[in-house]
């Protein structure tokens, strides 16, 4: 066996060191240069819903902070799963991220074992952005304008009325089913491809009611095109002081708010995650962005990667239990 001379050995070690240093320097440079092209922000629902509203409220400002345009793209379908799958399959470089909702990270995966992704393992949590109340609102033609009468009408007419949702397995679907089971009423589920179309048909009278995120419903409530009945929130809202919470009417388990955050595919580099998180922290201090989000009834809740990962994991566990207890299945 031929022995290497000291000079050859030193030269080989030197070359190896240069190679390792070059790779590390290249990775560092790539991280430092991110982003150097436009970023896609996938909204897993149709335009007009709450997720779309929050995404567009922060998108432009996020782009200004990062120095590259953030382009909002709506990828609706499957209760949010179509858009979520697109994010999961995206390159792990930060140029495609998505909006995370309770529907996509908890409710839909809980009811659909064939959804194609694990909400805990297949994504990188970046940060929550905001939390918002959910509300049951009815078309003005519905024969009730308050919770007491609402319950009387539903109990007297099982199966006569229908409710719309953003899709089977979405938060509106599962929260309504939880409400139905606890309240002892039966309402027919009509799923749509997002909250926007669901709202349109509820306002139009094709469907009697909707269990929706407040941001997308509030403009119709203010215009008198929807009537608010009961809300999922920690306390009554200043915008709707006469609307009781689910806790007030004895249905505390339904009293859950929704979150809107950012996520990327699993394995997103920490440096990239940190850049997004820092940028979002700055974005929500912009008075215009803050006002736009808070005017919808949402509350700013930028909590960072670790806290948001724990939040989504906990919510997933809650809805898995709801599905099991209520024996819910896909239509």
Residue frames as qw, qx, qy, qz and C-alpha x, y, z in Angstrom:
[[0.000, 0.889, 0.459, 0.000, 0.00, 0.00, 0.00],
 [0.437, 0.443, -0.010, 0.783, 1.40, 3.34, -1.09],
 [0.350, -0.641, -0.434, 0.527, 1.87, 5.85, 1.73],
 [0.213, 0.903, 0.207, 0.311, 1.10, 9.53, 1.15],
 [0.486, 0.174, -0.271, 0.813, 3.87, 12.02, 1.74],
 [0.170, -0.551, -0.482, 0.660, 3.31, 14.72, 4.32],
 [0.047, 0.264, -0.226, -0.936, 3.18, 17.33, 1.55],
 [0.267, -0.193, -0.757, -0.565, 0.53, 15.36, -0.37],
 [0.292, -0.502, -0.784, 0.218, -1.51, 14.79, 2.78],
 [0.104, -0.481, -0.254, 0.832, -1.43, 18.47, 3.69],
 [0.136, 0.113, -0.455, -0.873, -2.43, 19.39, 0.15],
 [0.289, -0.331, -0.844, -0.307, -5.37, 16.96, 0.22],
 [0.241, -0.563, -0.633, 0.473, -6.61, 18.27, 3.58],
 [0.038, -0.368, 0.025, 0.929, -6.28, 21.83, 2.26],
 [0.211, -0.066, -0.642, -0.734, -8.34, 21.00, -0.85],
 [0.304, -0.463, -0.832, -0.016, -11.01, 19.28, 1.25],
 [0.188, -0.521, -0.429, 0.714, -11.19, 22.29, 3.58],
 [0.076, 0.219, -0.277, -0.933, -11.59, 24.64, 0.63],
 [0.264, -0.239, -0.798, -0.485, -14.37, 22.43, -0.78],
 [0.295, -0.548, -0.739, 0.259, -16.29, 22.34, 2.51],
 [0.126, -0.472, -0.187, 0.852, -15.81, 26.06, 3.01],
 [0.106, 0.049, -0.504, -0.856, -17.02, 26.70, -0.54],
 [0.290, -0.420, -0.819, -0.264, -20.20, 24.68, -0.01],
 [0.284, -0.591, -0.568, 0.497, -20.90, 26.41, 3.30],
 [0.088, -0.354, 0.064, 0.929, -20.19, 29.82, 1.78],
 [0.159, -0.150, -0.670, -0.709, -22.49, 29.06, -1.13],
 [0.314, -0.549, -0.775, -0.008, -25.32, 28.02, 1.21],
 [0.252, -0.554, -0.347, 0.713, -24.76, 31.09, 3.35],
 [0.022, -0.169, 0.319, 0.932, -24.77, 33.31, 0.27],
 [0.220, -0.347, -0.767, -0.493, -28.03, 31.73, -0.96],
 [0.317, -0.627, -0.659, 0.269, -29.67, 32.31, 2.40],
 [0.214, -0.465, -0.107, 0.852, -28.37, 35.87, 2.53],
 [0.045, 0.061, -0.475, -0.877, -29.71, 36.63, -0.96],
 [0.100, -0.485, -0.855, -0.156, -33.22, 35.31, -0.30],
 [0.701, 0.451, 0.552, 0.028, -35.45, 36.41, -1.85],
 [0.170, -0.405, 0.436, 0.785, -34.12, 37.31, -5.28],
 [0.166, -0.166, -0.705, -0.669, -37.34, 36.69, -7.24],
 [0.545, -0.291, -0.045, -0.785, -41.12, 36.97, -6.67],
 [0.103, -0.045, 0.923, -0.368, -42.78, 34.81, -4.01],
 [0.472, -0.294, -0.620, -0.553, -46.06, 32.93, -4.48],
 [0.253, -0.070, 0.674, -0.691, -48.53, 33.06, -1.60],
 [0.300, -0.205, -0.847, -0.387, -51.08, 30.29, -2.09],
 [0.470, -0.060, 0.376, -0.796, -54.58, 30.94, -0.74],
 [0.043, 0.018, 0.991, 0.127, -56.32, 27.55, -0.60],
 [0.249, 0.595, 0.700, -0.307, -59.79, 29.02, -1.11],
 [0.329, 0.658, 0.477, 0.482, -61.68, 31.09, -3.67],
 [0.164, 0.244, -0.091, 0.951, -61.40, 34.91, -3.71],
 [0.399, -0.524, -0.222, -0.719, -63.65, 36.82, -1.33],
 [0.780, -0.465, -0.419, 0.026, -63.34, 34.64, 1.76],
 [0.473, -0.874, 0.112, 0.027, -61.60, 35.56, 5.00],
 [0.795, -0.240, 0.310, 0.463, -58.37, 33.75, 4.13],
 [0.513, 0.537, 0.316, 0.591, -58.14, 35.72, 0.88],
 [0.121, -0.950, -0.112, -0.265, -58.86, 39.00, 2.70],
 [0.627, -0.721, 0.213, 0.204, -56.09, 38.43, 5.27],
 [0.769, 0.038, 0.356, 0.530, -53.62, 37.27, 2.60],
 [0.374, 0.674, 0.267, 0.578, -54.16, 40.37, 0.48],
 [0.325, -0.940, -0.051, -0.093, -54.02, 42.61, 3.53],
 [0.605, -0.662, 0.344, 0.278, -50.47, 41.47, 4.27],
 [0.842, 0.285, 0.318, 0.330, -49.22, 40.43, 0.81],
 [0.398, 0.827, 0.010, 0.396, -48.17, 43.79, -0.62],
 [0.317, -0.877, 0.298, -0.206, -46.60, 44.96, 2.64],
 [0.862, -0.303, 0.374, 0.160, -44.76, 41.65, 3.03],
 [0.753, 0.491, 0.188, 0.396, -43.34, 42.11, -0.44],
 [0.116, 0.918, -0.144, 0.351, -42.08, 45.57, 0.44],
 [0.601, -0.704, 0.371, -0.069, -40.36, 44.22, 3.54],
 [0.854, -0.106, 0.450, 0.238, -38.69, 41.38, 1.63],
 [0.048, -0.617, 0.438, 0.652, -37.79, 43.45, -1.43],
 [0.034, 0.016, -0.862, -0.506, -39.65, 41.17, -3.87],
 [0.571, -0.123, -0.184, -0.790, -43.30, 41.00, -4.95],
 [0.256, 0.047, 0.921, -0.291, -45.54, 38.59, -3.06],
 [0.414, 0.023, -0.518, -0.748, -48.11, 37.32, -5.55],
 [0.529, 0.027, 0.658, -0.535, -51.35, 35.99, -4.07],
 [0.377, 0.103, -0.766, -0.510, -52.72, 32.97, -5.96],
 [0.698, -0.080, 0.375, -0.605, -56.09, 31.34, -5.19],
 [0.338, 0.182, -0.900, -0.207, -56.04, 27.55, -5.46],
 [0.623, -0.151, 0.334, -0.691, -59.50, 26.46, -4.31],
 [0.772, 0.088, -0.535, -0.331, -60.95, 22.99, -3.93],
 [0.714, -0.073, -0.671, 0.183, -61.28, 20.09, -1.54],
 [0.559, -0.795, -0.235, 0.009, -61.99, 22.25, 1.50],
 [0.162, -0.922, 0.347, 0.047, -58.54, 23.83, 1.12],
 [0.830, -0.255, 0.450, 0.208, -56.65, 20.62, 0.39],
 [0.722, 0.597, 0.180, 0.300, -55.83, 21.48, -3.25],
 [0.134, 0.912, -0.222, 0.319, -53.91, 24.59, -2.25],
 [0.617, -0.656, 0.426, -0.082, -52.32, 22.89, 0.75],
 [0.910, 0.060, 0.345, 0.223, -51.04, 20.04, -1.42],
 [0.554, 0.757, -0.008, 0.346, -49.50, 22.54, -3.82],
 [0.192, -0.870, 0.377, -0.254, -47.57, 24.12, -0.95],
 [0.830, -0.370, 0.417, 0.000, -46.51, 20.70, 0.37],
 [0.864, 0.276, 0.306, 0.289, -45.10, 19.72, -3.05],
 [0.270, 0.952, -0.103, 0.106, -43.33, 23.03, -3.67],
 [0.663, 0.355, -0.398, 0.525, -39.52, 23.30, -3.66],
 [0.613, -0.653, -0.324, 0.303, -38.10, 23.88, -0.18],
 [0.500, 0.189, 0.024, 0.845, -36.68, 27.29, -1.09],
 [0.082, -0.505, -0.409, 0.755, -39.28, 29.72, 0.27],
 [0.088, 0.121, -0.379, -0.913, -40.55, 30.93, -3.10],
 [0.518, -0.333, -0.561, -0.553, -43.89, 29.17, -2.61],
 [0.006, 0.026, 0.762, -0.648, -45.62, 29.50, 0.75],
 [0.297, -0.456, -0.707, -0.451, -49.26, 29.23, 1.75],
 [0.412, -0.427, 0.212, -0.776, -51.92, 30.52, 4.06],
 [0.269, -0.075, -0.933, 0.225, -52.57, 28.14, 6.94],
 [0.518, -0.334, -0.023, -0.787, -56.11, 27.92, 8.28],
 [0.542, -0.173, 0.703, -0.427, -57.94, 25.71, 10.75],
 [0.861, 0.351, 0.078, -0.360, -59.63, 24.08, 7.75],
 [0.690, 0.575, -0.439, 0.005, -56.39, 23.11, 6.01],
 [0.243, 0.482, -0.747, 0.388, -54.29, 22.20, 9.06],
 [0.253, -0.104, 0.782, -0.560, -56.90, 20.70, 11.39],
 [0.663, 0.233, 0.370, -0.608, -60.53, 20.23, 10.35],
 [0.741, 0.473, -0.303, -0.366, -60.09, 18.85, 6.84],
 [0.362, 0.405, -0.834, 0.096, -57.24, 16.43, 7.67],
 [0.334, -0.138, 0.756, -0.546, -59.18, 15.28, 10.73],
 [0.731, 0.282, 0.359, -0.507, -62.17, 14.16, 8.67],
 [0.784, 0.569, -0.170, -0.182, -60.36, 13.00, 5.53],
 [0.740, -0.447, 0.456, 0.210, -57.78, 10.23, 6.05],
 [0.730, 0.293, 0.439, 0.434, -57.04, 10.24, 2.29],
 [0.102, 0.962, 0.083, -0.238, -56.33, 13.96, 2.07],
 [0.767, 0.532, -0.062, 0.352, -52.76, 13.35, 0.96],
 [0.293, 0.573, -0.403, 0.651, -50.83, 15.22, 3.62],
 [0.584, -0.485, -0.538, 0.367, -50.07, 15.20, 7.33],
 [0.014, -0.932, -0.114, -0.344, -50.67, 18.72, 8.71],
 [0.596, -0.770, 0.196, 0.120, -48.02, 18.24, 11.39],
 [0.738, -0.274, 0.447, 0.424, -45.22, 16.51, 9.44],
 [0.605, 0.428, 0.479, 0.470, -45.58, 17.83, 5.88],
 [0.149, 0.892, 0.154, 0.399, -45.30, 21.57, 6.48],
 [0.477, -0.020, -0.343, 0.809, -43.02, 24.11, 8.09],
 [0.174, -0.875, -0.440, 0.101, -44.86, 26.53, 10.36],
 [0.392, 0.435, -0.035, 0.810, -43.73, 30.14, 9.82],
 [0.011, -0.083, -0.488, 0.869, -46.06, 32.17, 12.03],
 [0.072, 0.708, 0.698, -0.080, -49.65, 32.90, 12.82],
 [0.158, 0.313, 0.158, 0.923, -50.81, 36.32, 11.65],
 [0.382, -0.203, 0.125, -0.893, -54.29, 36.81, 13.04],
 [0.015, 0.259, 0.949, -0.178, -57.18, 35.10, 14.79],
 [0.317, -0.117, -0.227, -0.913, -60.78, 35.76, 13.96],
 [0.511, 0.106, 0.640, -0.564, -64.21, 34.94, 15.38],
 [0.068, -0.154, -0.870, -0.463, -66.58, 32.62, 13.52],
 [0.360, 0.170, 0.318, -0.861, -70.25, 33.47, 13.20],
 [0.221, 0.420, 0.867, 0.150, -73.58, 31.93, 12.31],
 [0.208, 0.346, -0.012, -0.915, -75.48, 34.34, 10.09],
 [0.429, 0.428, 0.795, -0.013, -78.77, 33.84, 8.24],
 [0.108, 0.339, 0.510, 0.783, -80.36, 35.22, 5.12],
 [0.208, -0.015, 0.258, -0.943, -82.77, 38.09, 6.00],
 [0.641, -0.096, -0.405, -0.645, -85.65, 35.93, 4.77],
 [0.449, -0.069, -0.862, 0.226, -85.02, 33.34, 7.48],
 [0.466, -0.675, -0.354, -0.450, -87.84, 33.45, 10.10],
 [0.696, -0.612, -0.217, 0.307, -85.57, 34.32, 13.05],
 [0.287, 0.829, -0.157, 0.453, -83.43, 37.31, 13.94],
 [0.297, -0.688, 0.538, -0.386, -82.08, 36.22, 17.35],
 [0.162, 0.299, -0.938, 0.073, -80.63, 33.04, 18.86],
 [0.409, 0.092, 0.741, -0.524, -83.70, 32.03, 20.89],
 [0.696, 0.471, 0.134, -0.526, -86.06, 32.20, 17.92],
 [0.398, 0.558, -0.686, -0.244, -83.38, 30.65, 15.68],
 [0.061, -0.182, 0.962, -0.193, -83.29, 27.56, 17.88],
 [0.543, 0.285, 0.566, -0.550, -87.09, 27.35, 18.05],
 [0.638, 0.561, -0.200, -0.488, -87.37, 27.42, 14.25],
 [0.320, 0.461, -0.820, -0.111, -84.68, 24.78, 13.72],
 [0.199, -0.067, 0.919, -0.333, -86.08, 22.40, 16.33],
 [0.591, 0.390, 0.436, -0.556, -89.56, 22.72, 14.88],
 [0.720, 0.633, -0.081, -0.273, -88.35, 22.06, 11.33],
 [0.589, -0.443, 0.617, 0.276, -85.63, 19.37, 11.27],
 [0.547, 0.088, 0.685, 0.472, -84.06, 19.07, 7.81],
 [0.345, 0.844, 0.411, -0.029, -86.05, 21.97, 6.29],
 [0.079, 0.976, -0.174, -0.109, -83.18, 24.45, 6.28],
 [0.881, 0.240, -0.046, 0.404, -79.67, 24.26, 4.84],
 [0.318, -0.875, 0.191, 0.310, -76.31, 25.81, 5.64],
 [0.696, 0.668, -0.193, 0.178, -73.41, 26.62, 3.35],
 [0.665, -0.629, 0.251, 0.315, -69.73, 26.09, 4.07],
 [0.134, 0.787, -0.493, -0.345, -66.38, 26.68, 2.38],
 [0.589, 0.347, -0.702, -0.201, -66.21, 22.94, 1.65],
 [0.921, -0.294, -0.221, -0.129, -66.60, 19.48, 3.13],
 [0.824, -0.135, -0.255, 0.487, -64.13, 19.09, 5.98],
 [0.222, 0.541, -0.120, 0.802, -63.61, 22.82, 6.38],
 [0.110, -0.038, -0.620, 0.776, -63.89, 24.64, 9.68],
 [0.468, -0.023, -0.007, -0.883, -67.38, 25.91, 8.80],
 [0.723, -0.048, -0.603, -0.335, -68.52, 22.36, 8.18],
 [0.557, -0.084, -0.751, 0.346, -67.07, 20.81, 11.34],
 [0.016, -0.003, 0.462, -0.887, -68.04, 23.68, 13.62],
 [0.581, -0.076, -0.155, -0.796, -71.61, 23.56, 12.35],
 [0.734, -0.082, -0.659, -0.143, -71.74, 19.80, 12.84],
 [0.341, -0.037, -0.692, 0.635, -70.44, 20.24, 16.36],
 [0.284, -0.031, 0.195, -0.938, -73.10, 22.90, 16.95],
 [0.679, -0.077, -0.440, -0.583, -75.81, 20.60, 15.54],
 [0.633, -0.081, -0.757, 0.140, -74.82, 17.71, 17.78],
 [0.212, -0.087, -0.596, 0.770, -74.74, 19.81, 20.93],
 [0.320, 0.064, 0.100, -0.940, -77.87, 21.83, 20.12],
 [0.390, 0.250, 0.868, -0.178, -79.92, 18.83, 18.97],
 [0.502, 0.658, 0.083, -0.555, -80.89, 20.27, 15.58],
 [0.662, 0.120, 0.626, 0.394, -80.64, 19.04, 11.99],
 [0.301, 0.817, -0.101, -0.482, -79.62, 21.34, 9.14],
 [0.884, 0.358, 0.234, 0.186, -78.62, 20.13, 5.65],
 [0.426, -0.588, 0.344, 0.595, -75.01, 20.75, 4.63],
 [0.655, 0.734, 0.158, 0.085, -74.34, 22.41, 1.24],
 [0.619, -0.456, 0.244, 0.592, -70.56, 22.55, 0.59],
 [0.452, 0.891, 0.008, -0.047, -68.94, 25.09, -1.77],
 [0.790, 0.238, -0.064, 0.561, -65.47, 25.71, -3.21],
 [0.332, 0.151, -0.225, 0.904, -64.62, 28.44, -0.72],
 [0.053, -0.527, -0.583, 0.616, -66.33, 30.94, 1.56],
 [0.107, 0.263, -0.230, -0.931, -66.86, 33.45, -1.26],
 [0.368, -0.123, -0.711, -0.587, -69.30, 31.30, -3.26],
 [0.308, -0.397, -0.831, 0.237, -70.89, 30.01, -0.04],
 [0.039, -0.426, -0.326, 0.843, -71.55, 33.57, 1.08],
 [0.203, 0.110, -0.421, -0.877, -72.92, 34.57, -2.31],
 [0.401, -0.266, -0.794, -0.373, -75.58, 31.85, -2.24],
 [0.275, -0.461, -0.697, 0.475, -76.47, 32.56, 1.39],
 [0.040, 0.358, 0.070, -0.930, -76.90, 36.26, 0.64],
 [0.299, 0.056, -0.572, -0.762, -78.87, 35.30, -2.47],
 [0.677, -0.079, 0.303, -0.666, -81.22, 33.08, -0.47],
 [0.734, 0.217, -0.598, -0.236, -80.36, 29.76, -2.13],
 [0.588, -0.099, -0.711, 0.372, -79.09, 28.61, 1.27],
 [0.420, -0.811, -0.372, -0.165, -80.57, 29.65, 4.62],
 [0.463, -0.867, 0.180, 0.020, -77.45, 30.24, 6.70],
 [0.692, 0.498, -0.398, 0.340, -73.68, 30.05, 6.96],
 [0.701, -0.669, 0.050, 0.240, -71.15, 29.37, 9.72],
 [0.621, 0.656, -0.028, 0.428, -68.37, 31.63, 8.48],
 [0.536, -0.171, -0.200, 0.802, -65.27, 33.51, 9.53],
 [0.014, -0.813, -0.375, 0.446, -66.33, 37.02, 10.55],
 [0.172, -0.469, 0.308, 0.810, -64.09, 39.00, 8.14],
 [0.025, 0.092, 0.745, 0.661, -65.86, 37.75, 5.04],
 [0.124, -0.609, -0.779, -0.084, -69.38, 37.93, 6.52],
 [0.209, -0.540, -0.361, 0.731, -69.13, 41.28, 8.31],
 [0.038, 0.138, -0.301, -0.943, -69.57, 43.52, 5.23],
 [0.312, -0.321, -0.741, -0.501, -72.82, 41.70, 4.35],
 [0.346, -0.553, -0.675, 0.345, -73.99, 41.99, 7.97],
 [0.149, -0.396, -0.123, 0.898, -73.27, 45.73, 7.96],
 [0.182, 0.045, -0.471, -0.862, -75.21, 46.09, 4.69],
 [0.620, 0.081, 0.389, -0.677, -78.20, 44.18, 6.09],
 [0.665, 0.312, -0.544, -0.406, -77.75, 41.30, 3.64],
 [0.611, -0.063, -0.771, 0.168, -77.07, 38.81, 6.45],
 [0.542, -0.695, 0.036, -0.471, -78.40, 38.67, 10.01],
 [0.274, 0.389, -0.794, 0.379, -75.92, 37.65, 12.76],
 [0.772, -0.415, -0.363, -0.318, -77.21, 35.05, 15.23],
 [0.779, -0.606, 0.139, 0.082, -74.36, 33.82, 17.46],
 [0.423, 0.796, -0.407, 0.150, -70.58, 34.19, 17.45],
 [0.910, -0.201, -0.166, 0.322, -67.51, 32.18, 18.46],
 [0.274, 0.681, -0.249, 0.631, -65.34, 34.68, 20.31],
 [0.390, -0.046, -0.674, 0.626, -63.93, 35.23, 23.82],
 [0.050, 0.503, 0.510, -0.696, -66.49, 37.99, 24.42],
 [0.401, 0.796, 0.451, -0.053, -69.06, 40.06, 22.55],
 [0.530, 0.150, 0.253, 0.796, -67.59, 42.20, 19.82],
 [0.004, -0.486, -0.148, 0.861, -67.77, 45.99, 19.64],
 [0.170, 0.102, -0.574, -0.795, -68.91, 45.69, 16.01],
 [0.546, -0.274, -0.657, -0.441, -71.80, 43.38, 17.01],
 [0.104, -0.291, 0.632, -0.710, -72.65, 44.20, 20.64],
 [0.711, -0.059, 0.215, -0.666, -76.07, 42.51, 20.54],
 [0.826, 0.223, -0.484, -0.183, -74.82, 39.15, 19.25],
 [0.727, -0.568, 0.351, -0.158, -74.13, 36.59, 22.01],
 [0.146, 0.528, -0.833, -0.081, -71.17, 34.21, 22.07],
 [0.724, -0.052, -0.655, -0.208, -71.62, 30.45, 21.99],
 [0.323, 0.009, -0.749, 0.579, -70.41, 30.36, 25.58],
 [0.284, -0.032, 0.281, -0.916, -73.24, 32.70, 26.60],
 [0.737, 0.023, -0.193, -0.647, -75.89, 30.45, 25.06],
 [0.793, -0.299, 0.475, -0.235, -74.53, 27.31, 26.72],
 [0.924, 0.366, 0.058, 0.091, -72.48, 25.93, 23.81],
 [0.299, -0.850, 0.379, 0.213, -68.95, 26.65, 25.01],
 [0.707, -0.140, 0.591, 0.362, -67.25, 23.83, 23.01],
 [0.547, 0.657, 0.413, 0.313, -68.25, 25.61, 19.79],
 [0.081, -0.989, -0.011, 0.119, -66.67, 28.86, 20.97],
 [0.726, -0.222, 0.338, 0.556, -63.44, 28.49, 18.93],
 [0.224, 0.852, -0.156, -0.448, -61.77, 31.22, 16.88],
 [0.875, 0.412, 0.134, 0.218, -60.00, 30.60, 13.57],
 [0.412, -0.667, 0.297, 0.545, -56.37, 31.36, 12.77],
 [0.675, 0.733, 0.027, 0.082, -54.65, 32.62, 9.63],
 [0.495, -0.695, 0.402, 0.332, -50.94, 32.04, 9.36],
 [0.505, 0.692, -0.466, -0.220, -48.12, 31.23, 6.98],
 [0.804, -0.277, 0.521, 0.076, -46.54, 27.87, 6.26],
 [0.375, 0.630, -0.583, -0.350, -44.17, 26.34, 3.75],
 [0.890, 0.113, -0.428, -0.108, -43.26, 22.81, 2.71],
 [0.836, -0.525, 0.093, 0.128, -41.52, 20.61, 5.28],
 [0.792, -0.059, 0.157, 0.587, -37.79, 21.26, 5.47],
 [0.225, 0.912, 0.090, 0.332, -37.93, 24.99, 4.76],
 [0.589, 0.202, -0.376, 0.687, -34.52, 26.42, 5.80],
 [0.388, -0.655, -0.472, 0.444, -34.52, 28.13, 9.18],
 [0.246, -0.249, 0.098, 0.932, -32.91, 31.26, 7.73],
 [0.125, -0.290, -0.576, -0.754, -35.79, 31.60, 5.27],
 [0.399, -0.629, -0.667, -0.019, -38.41, 30.99, 7.97],
 [0.398, -0.527, -0.295, 0.690, -36.78, 33.62, 10.18],
 [0.115, -0.020, 0.285, 0.951, -36.79, 36.16, 7.34],
 [0.278, -0.481, -0.639, -0.532, -40.51, 35.66, 6.81],
 [0.472, -0.621, -0.574, 0.248, -41.24, 35.86, 10.53],
 [0.330, -0.364, -0.102, 0.865, -39.25, 39.07, 10.95],
 [0.021, -0.152, -0.443, -0.883, -40.96, 40.59, 7.91],
 [0.359, -0.574, -0.674, -0.295, -44.45, 39.70, 9.21],
 [0.432, -0.557, -0.443, 0.555, -43.64, 41.27, 12.58],
 [0.160, -0.238, 0.108, 0.952, -42.85, 44.52, 10.75],
 [0.118, -0.314, -0.659, -0.673, -45.83, 44.25, 8.41],
 [0.353, -0.647, -0.674, -0.058, -48.41, 44.19, 11.23],
 [0.310, -0.529, -0.263, 0.745, -47.00, 47.43, 12.66],
 [0.069, 0.154, 0.429, 0.887, -48.00, 49.20, 9.44],
 [0.298, 0.246, 0.455, -0.802, -51.08, 51.26, 10.47],
 [0.571, 0.254, -0.331, -0.707, -52.81, 50.62, 7.13],
 [0.498, 0.074, -0.857, -0.107, -52.35, 46.84, 7.36],
 [0.062, -0.101, -0.800, 0.589, -53.28, 46.80, 11.04],
 [0.418, 0.235, 0.221, -0.849, -56.47, 48.77, 10.39],
 [0.590, 0.195, -0.540, -0.568, -57.46, 46.60, 7.44],
 [0.425, -0.012, -0.900, 0.096, -57.12, 43.40, 9.47],
 [0.016, -0.192, -0.705, 0.683, -58.73, 44.73, 12.65],
 [0.437, 0.158, -0.056, -0.883, -61.61, 46.28, 10.71],
 [0.584, 0.013, -0.717, -0.381, -62.61, 42.74, 9.75],
 [0.782, -0.491, 0.045, -0.381, -62.97, 41.82, 13.42],
 [0.893, 0.104, -0.341, 0.276, -59.71, 39.89, 13.51],
 [0.507, -0.838, 0.196, 0.055, -57.06, 40.12, 16.22],
 [0.457, 0.697, -0.540, 0.118, -53.34, 40.31, 15.42],
 [0.836, -0.448, 0.309, -0.073, -51.51, 37.26, 16.78],
 [0.612, 0.630, -0.467, 0.100, -47.98, 36.97, 15.34],
 [0.777, -0.561, 0.243, -0.151, -46.50, 34.17, 17.44],
 [0.033, -0.679, 0.722, 0.129, -43.51, 32.73, 15.55],
 [0.568, 0.262, -0.731, -0.272, -42.59, 29.31, 14.13],
 [0.191, 0.047, -0.925, 0.326, -42.47, 27.22, 17.32],
 [0.311, 0.211, 0.552, -0.744, -45.65, 28.62, 18.86],
 [0.618, 0.313, -0.196, -0.694, -47.57, 28.35, 15.60],
 [0.455, 0.194, -0.858, -0.136, -46.46, 24.75, 15.12],
 [0.013, -0.100, -0.865, 0.492, -47.80, 23.92, 18.60],
 [0.432, 0.284, 0.248, -0.819, -51.04, 25.79, 17.89],
 [0.621, 0.278, -0.473, -0.561, -51.76, 23.92, 14.66],
 [0.345, 0.104, -0.929, 0.088, -50.88, 20.57, 16.24],
 [0.143, 0.158, 0.723, -0.657, -53.25, 21.22, 19.16],
 [0.541, 0.306, 0.032, -0.783, -56.11, 22.29, 16.88],
 [0.529, 0.232, -0.739, -0.345, -55.66, 19.17, 14.75],
 [0.159, -0.021, -0.931, 0.329, -55.99, 17.02, 17.88],
 [0.344, 0.234, 0.450, -0.790, -59.21, 18.83, 18.87],
 [0.631, 0.332, -0.186, -0.676, -60.90, 18.20, 15.53],
 [0.395, 0.171, -0.896, -0.104, -59.76, 14.59, 15.33],
 [0.050, 0.147, 0.841, -0.519, -61.62, 14.12, 18.60],
 [0.474, 0.328, 0.166, -0.800, -64.69, 15.96, 17.25],
 [0.561, 0.290, -0.595, -0.498, -64.77, 13.74, 14.15],
 [0.284, 0.053, -0.948, 0.134, -64.43, 10.58, 16.25],
 [0.154, 0.215, 0.701, -0.663, -67.07, 11.58, 18.82],
 [0.508, 0.429, 0.137, -0.734, -69.59, 12.81, 16.25],
 [0.635, 0.134, 0.739, 0.181, -68.80, 9.96, 13.80],
 [0.382, 0.783, -0.052, -0.488, -68.40, 12.41, 10.93],
 [0.663, 0.041, 0.608, 0.435, -67.48, 11.20, 7.45],
 [0.024, 0.271, -0.406, -0.872, -66.96, 12.77, 4.06],
 [0.662, 0.379, 0.213, -0.611, -70.14, 13.07, 1.98]]
